[in-house]
Amino acid sequence: MFLSDLLDSKAILHESEALSKEQVYSKLVDRICKRHHLPICGEALLELILARDQVSSTAYPTGISIPHIRMDNFEDTVVAMAFLDSPLDYEGTPVHWVCLVITDKSSSRLYLNLVAGLLKMSKDSQLLKSMMAADSLGVVQEIKALEIPLAKEITLADIMESNPISISPDALLSELGDIISNNNISFIPVTDDSGNYLGEVSILRLLKVGVPDYLMMLEHVNFLRSYEPLEKLFEQEDILTVGEIMDKGEAYLRPDTSIPEAVFDMIQHHKRFYSVVDSEGKLVGVITALDIIKKVIKA
């Protein structure tokens, strides 16, 4: 089966005016419900989709959003698409292409393969430009010509943060602290000026600077009631560099790593995050356990 086998030109929209997310979803629901007999349709289906979006974002960094609903008593997979001249804002991610997918609850594998195919296309900016300029039949023909099989598993390249924040080993700890605080992150890959991966530094590594070695030998420190042991961090943050506290050569994953393999590594090594490094040693992304929950398990 190819991705194009799931498409219906009458369920593909091109919208030139600025619309809200609810308006876009409503139009897609209307097209699907006119073509298929679903257990739930109309406003009830729209409310389910919007509620699902509240759980976690359905947008990907490539500018595509793939809202998804699994239904009881529905033995099919249907897809509706909207191409938007005025993008929707998904928590800071501009989306020009919305693909609504409705499946039965037993089609998780087909859904994940469908997502992989859509994400592959969304990375091709020229293809997206061409589809936005084509009519609905033209979109189907373009996708049909690609012959994208629904047998590819999703890899980290499909869901990772592809523009990760990184830091130089020469940066001071004060800069590291600012980046962690301002971006609400708990680890940062360390790279050289050419983007080569050197290792990583975490919020715990930073805090450990303020903990004297003798405290680490105690079973508990509940006798402490002041910030005195942390004063070392305040004293050293404009002296020490990231390179002096980082984990050098820390394990990383490749962009073509499968999701099950990434999950296995996270559990086995008790890591909630990994840097993603290509075959040339360049940092190309980061992946977290939360990304897998939001973009795969809860997608």
Backbone torsions as a table, in degrees:
resi	resn	phi	psi	omega
1	MET	NA	139.0	177.1
2	PHE	-106.8	157.3	179.3
3	LEU	-55.6	-38.6	-178.2
4	SER	-63.0	-21.1	-179.5
5	ASP	-67.0	-19.0	-178.7
6	LEU	-93.3	-0.9	-173.4
7	LEU	-96.6	146.5	175.7
8	ASP	-129.8	120.5	-176.3
9	SER	-58.8	-27.3	-179.4
10	LYS	-78.2	-4.2	176.1
11	ALA	-110.9	24.2	178.7
12	ILE	-120.7	123.8	-175.5
13	LEU	-114.9	150.7	169.5
14	HIS	-124.8	120.4	-175.9
15	GLU	-116.7	121.3	-179.8
16	SER	-92.0	-26.4	-179.5
17	GLU	-86.7	157.5	179.3
18	ALA	-74.0	126.4	-179.0
19	LEU	-126.5	158.4	173.8
20	SER	-84.0	165.8	177.2
21	LYS	-58.6	-42.7	-179.7
22	GLU	-61.9	-39.3	179.4
23	GLN	-66.7	-41.2	178.4
24	VAL	-63.3	-48.3	-179.9
25	TYR	-61.4	-38.9	-179.7
26	SER	-62.1	-41.5	178.7
27	LYS	-65.5	-40.4	179.8
28	LEU	-67.9	-41.3	177.2
29	VAL	-60.8	-41.6	-179.9
30	ASP	-61.6	-43.3	179.6
31	ARG	-65.1	-42.2	-179.9
32	ILE	-66.2	-45.0	-176.0
33	CYS	-68.0	-23.8	176.5
34	LYS	-77.4	-21.0	-175.2
35	ARG	-105.9	-19.0	-174.8
36	HIS	-135.9	149.6	176.0
37	HIS	-94.9	104.5	-178.1
38	LEU	-105.7	149.9	176.8
39	PRO	-59.7	-31.9	178.3
40	ILE	-129.3	134.8	-179.8
41	CYS	-146.1	-177.6	176.8
42	GLY	60.6	-140.2	-176.7
43	GLU	-61.4	-34.8	-179.9
44	ALA	-63.6	-41.5	178.4
45	LEU	-68.9	-40.9	178.3
46	LEU	-59.5	-42.3	179.6
47	GLU	-64.0	-37.2	177.7
48	LEU	-63.3	-42.9	-178.8
49	ILE	-65.5	-44.7	-180.0
50	LEU	-65.6	-38.4	178.5
51	ALA	-65.9	-38.7	178.2
52	ARG	-63.5	-37.1	178.3
53	ASP	-65.1	-26.1	179.4
54	GLN	-72.6	-24.3	-179.2
55	VAL	-69.7	-47.7	176.8
56	SER	-161.9	152.9	-177.6
57	SER	-64.7	140.9	177.9
58	THR	-100.3	8.3	-178.0
59	ALA	-90.8	150.4	177.9
60	TYR	-119.5	157.5	-176.3
61	PRO	-58.7	-20.8	-178.4
62	THR	-80.4	2.3	175.9
63	GLY	90.1	19.5	176.5
64	ILE	-116.8	144.1	173.5
65	SER	-118.7	136.4	-177.2
66	ILE	-128.3	75.4	174.6
67	PRO	-64.4	145.2	-172.0
68	HIS	-143.5	135.8	176.3
69	ILE	-128.4	130.2	173.0
70	ARG	-99.1	132.8	-175.0
71	MET	-120.5	143.0	169.0
72	ASP	-76.2	153.3	174.9
73	ASN	57.6	36.5	177.9
74	PHE	-140.5	113.7	-174.0
75	GLU	-109.2	63.7	-178.5
76	ASP	-162.0	172.5	172.5
77	THR	-133.0	121.8	-179.2
78	VAL	-123.8	149.2	-176.3
79	VAL	-132.8	136.4	172.3
80	ALA	-129.5	144.5	-175.9
81	MET	-128.6	148.2	173.0
82	ALA	-133.9	128.2	175.5
83	PHE	-105.5	125.2	-168.8
84	LEU	-116.5	122.3	174.3
85	ASP	-67.0	-37.3	176.5
86	SER	-102.8	110.5	-172.6
87	PRO	-67.8	152.2	170.9
88	LEU	-85.2	151.0	179.7
89	ASP	-103.5	110.5	176.2
90	TYR	-104.6	88.4	177.7
91	GLU	50.2	45.3	176.9
92	GLY	95.8	-8.5	177.9
93	THR	-99.1	115.3	178.0
94	PRO	-75.7	129.3	-176.1
95	VAL	-119.2	120.6	176.8
96	HIS	-101.5	-10.4	-173.5
97	TRP	-135.6	115.6	178.5
98	VAL	-111.6	126.5	178.1
99	CYS	-120.1	108.7	177.8
100	LEU	-89.3	125.7	-178.3
101	VAL	-120.1	130.0	176.2
102	ILE	-123.3	124.8	-178.0
103	THR	-133.4	170.7	169.4
104	ASP	-81.8	168.2	-173.0
105	LYS	-76.0	-7.2	-179.2
106	SER	-101.6	5.7	-174.2
107	SER	-106.1	36.5	-177.7
108	SER	-60.8	-41.7	-178.3
109	ARG	-64.4	-44.7	178.5
110	LEU	-61.8	-41.6	179.5
111	TYR	-61.3	-46.3	-178.7
112	LEU	-64.1	-37.3	176.9
113	ASN	-67.8	-36.2	176.7
114	LEU	-64.2	-44.4	177.7
115	VAL	-60.0	-42.3	179.4
116	ALA	-59.5	-42.5	179.2
117	GLY	-65.7	-42.3	179.3
118	LEU	-65.6	-40.9	179.4
119	LEU	-65.8	-36.6	177.5
120	LYS	-60.7	-44.0	179.3
121	MET	-67.4	-37.8	-175.3
122	SER	-66.0	-18.9	178.6
123	LYS	-78.4	-12.2	-178.6
124	ASP	-96.1	97.8	-175.6
125	SER	-63.4	-34.9	178.8
126	GLN	-68.2	-38.1	177.3
127	LEU	-64.0	-45.1	179.5
128	LEU	-61.5	-42.4	178.1
129	LYS	-60.6	-41.5	-179.9
130	SER	-66.4	-41.6	-179.4
131	MET	-68.9	-34.5	178.8
132	MET	-68.5	-27.7	179.7
133	ALA	-86.9	-19.2	-176.7
134	ALA	-83.9	163.4	172.4
135	ASP	-83.3	-179.8	-173.9
136	SER	-61.6	-42.5	177.5
137	LEU	-64.0	-37.6	179.0
138	GLY	-63.0	-37.6	177.8
139	VAL	-62.1	-46.4	179.7
140	VAL	-60.6	-42.2	-179.1
141	GLN	-65.6	-39.5	179.5
142	GLU	-64.3	-43.3	-179.5
143	ILE	-69.9	-36.5	178.3
144	LYS	-62.8	-39.4	-178.9
145	ALA	-65.4	-25.2	-179.8
146	LEU	-73.9	-23.0	179.7
147	GLU	50.3	54.8	-179.7
148	ILE	-84.2	113.1	-178.9
149	PRO	-76.1	148.8	177.5
150	LEU	-92.6	57.9	-179.2
151	ALA	-136.1	4.7	-179.2
152	LYS	-90.3	132.4	176.0
153	GLU	-80.0	151.0	175.8
154	ILE	-70.1	139.0	176.9
155	THR	-116.0	174.3	178.9
156	LEU	-61.2	-32.2	179.5
157	ALA	-58.7	-25.7	-177.4
158	ASP	-79.5	-28.9	-172.1
159	ILE	-122.6	-7.3	-176.3
160	MET	-69.5	160.7	170.1
161	GLU	-77.1	111.7	-170.8
162	SER	-89.5	-3.4	175.7
163	ASN	-126.0	64.7	-172.6
164	PRO	-73.0	151.4	171.2
165	ILE	-74.2	134.8	175.7
166	SER	-132.9	171.0	-177.3
167	ILE	-141.7	150.8	179.2
168	SER	-82.1	147.0	176.1
169	PRO	-64.7	-16.7	179.9
170	ASP	-86.8	-6.5	-179.3
171	ALA	-68.4	144.7	177.9
172	LEU	-75.2	157.9	179.7
173	LEU	-64.0	-28.7	177.3
174	SER	-62.1	-39.2	177.2
175	GLU	-67.7	-41.3	177.5
176	LEU	-58.4	-46.7	179.4
177	GLY	-60.8	-39.7	178.7
178	ASP	-63.4	-43.4	-178.8
179	ILE	-64.5	-44.7	179.1
180	ILE	-60.7	-45.5	-177.4
181	SER	-68.5	-46.3	-175.3
182	ASN	-71.8	-25.0	-176.9
183	ASN	-109.3	1.6	175.9
184	ASN	54.4	48.4	179.1
185	ILE	-124.2	158.2	-175.9
186	SER	-112.0	-6.5	174.8
187	PHE	-149.3	154.7	-179.5
188	ILE	-138.2	129.3	173.2
189	PRO	-66.3	147.1	177.9
190	VAL	-107.5	128.0	-178.4
191	THR	-133.6	160.3	173.2
192	ASP	-87.2	-174.6	-175.9
193	ASP	-65.2	-18.3	-179.4
194	SER	-97.0	4.4	179.4
195	GLY	83.8	10.9	177.5
196	ASN	-75.2	136.4	-177.6
197	TYR	-74.5	128.8	-178.8
198	LEU	-113.4	-25.1	-177.1
199	GLY	156.9	-155.2	-179.7
200	GLU	-147.3	160.8	176.3
201	VAL	-134.8	137.9	-175.4
202	SER	-117.4	168.0	178.3
203	ILE	-64.0	-32.1	178.7
204	LEU	-69.5	-36.6	175.4
205	ARG	-61.1	-39.1	179.0
206	LEU	-66.7	-46.4	-179.2
207	LEU	-65.5	-32.6	-178.2
208	LYS	-62.1	-24.4	177.7
209	VAL	-58.6	-32.5	-177.2
210	GLY	-89.2	4.6	-178.6
211	VAL	-110.8	112.8	179.5
212	PRO	-58.7	150.0	-177.5
213	ASP	-58.5	-34.9	-176.0
214	TYR	-65.7	-29.5	178.6
215	LEU	-67.8	-31.4	-179.5
216	MET	-69.3	-14.7	-179.7
217	MET	-90.4	-8.0	-179.1
218	LEU	-89.7	152.7	179.3
219	GLU	-74.8	-31.3	177.7
220	HIS	-154.4	159.2	-179.5
221	VAL	-128.8	33.1	-177.6
222	ASN	-70.5	-3.9	176.8
223	PHE	-81.6	-12.2	-178.0
224	LEU	-81.3	136.6	-179.8
225	ARG	-132.9	7.9	-179.0
226	SER	-130.8	171.6	179.7
227	TYR	-85.9	6.3	-172.7
228	GLU	-51.7	-45.2	-179.3
229	PRO	-63.6	-20.5	-179.3
230	LEU	-90.1	-3.4	-177.8
231	GLU	-63.2	-25.7	179.4
232	LYS	-61.4	-37.0	178.9
233	LEU	-65.1	-43.8	179.1
234	PHE	-61.9	-35.6	-177.8
235	GLU	-75.3	-30.2	-171.7
236	GLN	-100.1	-10.1	-171.1
237	GLU	-66.9	-20.3	176.1
238	ASP	-104.7	15.0	178.9
239	ILE	-121.8	-50.4	-179.0
240	LEU	-75.9	151.9	177.5
241	THR	-110.0	165.2	177.8
242	VAL	-58.4	-39.8	-178.7
243	GLY	-59.5	-23.4	-177.8
244	GLU	-83.6	-16.1	-178.5
245	ILE	-122.3	-7.5	-174.8
246	MET	-68.5	159.4	170.0
247	ASP	-88.8	107.8	-174.7
248	LYS	-80.9	139.1	178.5
249	GLY	60.7	28.2	-179.0
250	GLU	-59.0	148.2	-177.8
251	ALA	-56.1	147.6	179.0
252	TYR	-141.0	171.8	178.0
253	LEU	-118.0	159.7	178.2
254	ARG	-92.7	156.3	179.3
255	PRO	-60.7	-29.1	-178.0
256	ASP	-91.0	11.4	176.2
257	THR	-65.6	134.2	179.1
258	SER	-73.9	160.1	179.2
259	ILE	-63.2	-46.0	177.9
260	PRO	-59.6	-38.2	178.9
261	GLU	-64.9	-41.1	179.0
262	ALA	-64.2	-42.9	178.8
263	VAL	-61.9	-43.4	178.7
264	PHE	-58.2	-46.0	-179.3
265	ASP	-64.2	-40.7	-179.8
266	MET	-62.2	-43.7	-178.9
267	ILE	-70.1	-45.5	-177.3
268	GLN	-63.0	-36.8	-176.1
269	HIS	-104.6	8.4	177.5
270	HIS	54.0	44.3	178.6
271	LYS	-117.6	132.2	177.8
272	ARG	-94.9	-2.4	-178.6
273	PHE	-151.3	151.9	177.1
274	TYR	-140.9	147.5	166.3
275	SER	-80.1	148.2	177.5
276	VAL	-113.2	122.7	-170.9
277	VAL	-126.4	134.9	-178.6
278	ASP	-81.7	-179.1	-174.3
279	SER	-67.2	-16.5	178.7
280	GLU	-95.1	4.4	178.4
281	GLY	85.9	10.3	-179.8
282	LYS	-88.4	139.4	173.4
283	LEU	-70.5	124.1	-179.3
284	VAL	-120.6	-6.9	179.6
285	GLY	177.7	178.2	171.0
286	VAL	-135.7	151.9	178.9
287	ILE	-135.3	138.7	178.1
288	THR	-123.3	160.4	176.6
289	ALA	-59.8	-34.7	179.4
290	LEU	-65.4	-35.6	176.0
291	ASP	-58.6	-42.7	-178.3
292	ILE	-67.6	-39.7	177.4
293	ILE	-62.5	-48.2	-174.0
294	LYS	-73.2	-42.3	-170.1
295	LYS	-96.5	-10.8	178.6
296	VAL	-124.2	-61.6	-175.6
297	ILE	-64.8	-45.3	-177.8
298	LYS	-99.6	9.6	-178.0
299	ALA	-68.8	NA	NA
